Each structure stands twice: as structure tokens, then as C-alpha cells.
Amino acid sequence: MATHYSHLLPPTWKAQVAAWLAEDTPSFDYGGFVVGEDPREAFLLGKGSKRAVLAGTPFVDEIFRTLECTVEWHIAEGVEFEPIKHVATVRGKARHLLLGERVALNLLARCSGIATASKRTKDLAESYGFRGRIAGTRKTTPGFRLVEKYGMLVGGIDPHRFDLSSMIMLKDNHIWSAGSISTAIMRAREVGGFSLLLDVEVRSEEEAEEAIAAGADVVMLDNMEGEELASVARRLRARWVGTGKKFLLETSGGITEGNLRDRAIPEVDILSTSSVHQSVQHIDFSLKIQRPPKAKGI
């Protein structure tokens, strides 16, 4: 069965497309006046110098649908392609093609960049023997989170919590404000109930012990790496085995492809990193309107 991540999108997301288009053309369309509204065909080209993952097609479809254009995709979303690749053909009025051009290209560039980095990180971690979950973070661009989390999914990783309401995560500021890890967890459980997982950030083995004892579902071993991370994780599992306490161990903080080997270890269940989306390299795309064929006899 084919995976259609577009089926995850909420019914409200299309309103964002109108906002993106309004931002790019807030008043007169001077360039559009020049080209007019003759029907044209444009090739969407995936460029750059490296293999990339195509991601963001539902958003591009809606951008051009709003402008009364059609998009014919020549490769499926989630597929890797070698540049230069003719990934889609867009048809519509010349002015409308250009109204959607930059909005669509910017979105596709970022979403595909995130999907590409996500897949590369996942593949690299698995080559080191990691069998847990690679996840992104909530360090996303304001107003663009839906697209960025979507790119993570297409790239094959876990998008992590979507927002403050979809998971309880207690970090250092929560703990210091509450007075202790145990107090913070107790207060979170009072309002979060049974349906929300509780992820607690800790800085030491002692804090991890307190979090597990207080009922954390996930313990984030923040900024631990190498042998320290592995030994702490092993001791925690050994100490709590047979007690009925169930928890996952997460590693996070400063993870890049360069130090991934020290963090993608079998002792942890989740590896979360913002490197797959926060400062990711975009994928270059261009949209080229094709010249209409000359009439015979001219």
C-alpha cells in the first residue's frame, strides 16, 4: 500500500497557501502584466549537485490549483533523484505560472532539503547499527512547522512532538521553576492524564534515576555522548529491570552527522536532532516556461 502523507494534513492547512501567495503579491503583478494569460507549459527541474529526496508535493499542488494551474508529477514524493531531473510539468496561464513560481520553489526547496537530510541521517545511523528512532525537534520556523515536520516524515524519520499540546516535555526551566524533577512530573501528571507521554530532560545519571522513579515515559540524556552515554544508559536499564518501570532513553543536544557515531548507539531508543531541519541545505529547483512551438510557415 502506497504511503500518502498528504492524508495526514489537517483541513485548515490550505489557508496557509492563500497567505503565502498574498505575501508574495500584495498589490499589482507587474511582471504578470508583461506576460499575459496565454496558456503555457513549464518544466519543474530538480537541480543542485547531489542526490535529493522530493518532498512537499501536496503544497505545490495546492499553490498551483489556487492559481487555476495543473501539476503533473513525473516522480513520486519520497523518491530520490539525480540532478538535473524533470520532476514535474505545470500547465496554466503564463501569468498564473509565474505568480506561483517562487512560492512553490521556496517551499519545495526547504521541504525537500529536510527530507534529504532526514534520510541521510537515518541511513548513516543505521549503518552504525542503530535500530532506534531518529527524530527531529520543535526548533522549527514559526508559521512553517507543518511543512518542516512533513519533510521529516517523507525523509523517513520521526517528527517528534508537533507542539506544546501534543506531548509533555519537561526541560531544565520547568524543573528549576517547579523545584525538582519529581514535583514537576507530579504536577504534569495531574493535568496531562494518561493519554500524554511525559519526556523529561536530565543532565546526570542521578537526575535520570529521579525521573524514572517519578514516572517519566522518556528520559532525555541531554548532551551526554560516547562512553558516558553508553555506560549511563546500561546502568539505568540494569537498575530498573524487573521493577515494572517502563521508559525509553533519548539522546539529544549538539548532534550532527559528524558526531553521529558517538550518539547512535544500541543503548538508546531515540536520537533527536535539529540538524535535519534547522540549518539544513535547501535543494535547488527551477521552473522554466517552455517556448510555444512556431506556427507552420513562419
Buried (B, 14 or more C-beta within 10 A) or exposed (E): EEEEBBEEBEEEBBEBBEEBBEEBBEEEBEEBEEBEEEEBBBBBBBEBEEBBBBBBBBBBBBBBBBBEBEBEBBBEBBBEBEBEBEBBBBBBBBBBBBBBBEBBBBBBBBBBBBBBBBBBBBEBBEEEEBEBBBBBBBBBEEEBBBBBBBBBBBBBBBBBBEEEEEBBBBBEEBBEEBEEBBEBBEBBBEEBEEEBBBBBBBBEBEBBBBBBBBBBBBBBBBBBBEEEBBEBBEBBEEBBEEEEEEBBBBBBBEBEBEEBBBBBBEBBBBBBBBBBBBEBEBBBBEBEBEEEEEEEEE
